[in-house]
Structure formats: C-alpha cells, structure tokens
C-alpha cells in the first residue's frame, strides 16, 4: 500500500465529533495560567523539531522502512524533468529507487542546485514515514478489506510533477503486469535503455493527454523512462514532462 493509496482512502473518512467530556476537559485546561501551559508546548515543539532534524540529517535518504536484512537487488538513478517552450528541459528532481513486487520504492530524493528545497523535501518524506503506521491503522475505518486489497493490487507509475511524488498513474493490475513481462496491452513498442530491453505501454490520462512508460522486465517492470504528452492543435503529441534513468547499479 503506497502513501498515495492511503491518502485516497483517508480522504473519504470524516472524523467523528469530539465528545462533550473531551470538550469540557479542554475548556478546563484553558483556565490554567499561561506560563504553565506554554512551557510543555514549547518543549514538545522543540522535541518534534529535533527528531525531524536528526532524522533528515542522519538518514536523509531513507524514505521507506525496510525490514532487517532486506536486500535491495539493484537501484536506479533517475531524473524527473519538465519541458520548456524552447524545447529544453528543466530537471526538477533526482531520485534513486528500485521495484519491489511491482512497486517502486524511493531510496533518495533531491532537488538539483537547491539545498533548502532538498532539506524540505526530505523532512516532508521523513514526517510522512512517521505517520505511516497511523495511516495503516486508520485504513479499516475508511475502507473494507476488499477495497484495500483491490487498491493494493494496482500497478502505478510515479509522477513527480513539481517535485511532488504523491501522485501517479494507474497502469493496471500489478500481478498481471509482472506475469506478462510488462506487456499489458496496448504495447506501443520496444526499446533498449542502458542495456536493458524495455516494453513501452501507453495510456490515455485525459482527452488531450497520454502517458507512455518504458518498463524493463528484468528489473521487475521498473520504469526506465516515461513521458506525459499533450496533444497540440495540429494533432501531434509533445512531451510536457517525464522521467529518464541515468544509471543502473546491480548489487551482488
């Protein structure tokens, strides 16, 4: 279950109203002198800030909690880019990731030439990782087991537009994708990228937009390239953003 899938389910949940007893306790706490109320709050804020800062500095690249002894078979260094009107591209994010059972796991993210942007990005991801157990516990409140299983079976391609990787496009069923060798119809072509044969599949994501994804069967259908294209007035499609793999490291 990815963070995006959790967010989609939690968006459907309306928190219950606080009981009268809780409101009474809160009101009673407001009668405490300001100095006695402020000090614990300040210490709590400082503690949270310290935890986040230590987490970002000590382990800035860990965006997923891996089980002890978990092996990462390979990693791919990629970049997400935005197309400009003059035909050039602007790199918005550098990432290192790999696929686990048909799901992409992000190991690191950074914003090129922007240390502060990178720190904010990593702090946000670290905070999201801390909240993940709470989100998982909340799932039964917003969805049935069947719905959770159905959403978890979907194969998605990450879309880090504007430096935000919470979105993504659905490609189909994850099990079907892996069993077919990434050849979910319609297949748009084949291409070798960084020495790995890939299968390109294409999906319509809007009346005037489509996405093409080049996935490597040998890497668990990892997306080595993708392009979001927009249809122009003459009917032709032009890429407006996408991703491309730069380096593949196979771990022994």
Secondary structure, DSSP 8 states (H G I E B T S, - for coil): --HHHHHHHHTT-------HHHHHHHHHHTTS-HHHHHHHHHHHHHHHHHHHHHHHHHSTT--S---TT----EEEEEEEEEE-TTS-EEEEEEEEEEEETTEEEEEEEE-TT-HHHHHHHHHHHHHHHHHHHHHHHHHHHHS-HHHHHHHHTEEEEEE-GGG--SEEEEEEEHHHHHHTTT--SSEEEEEEETTEEEEEEEEEEETTEEEEEEEEGGGTSEEEEEEEEEE-TTS-EEEEEEEEEEEEEE--
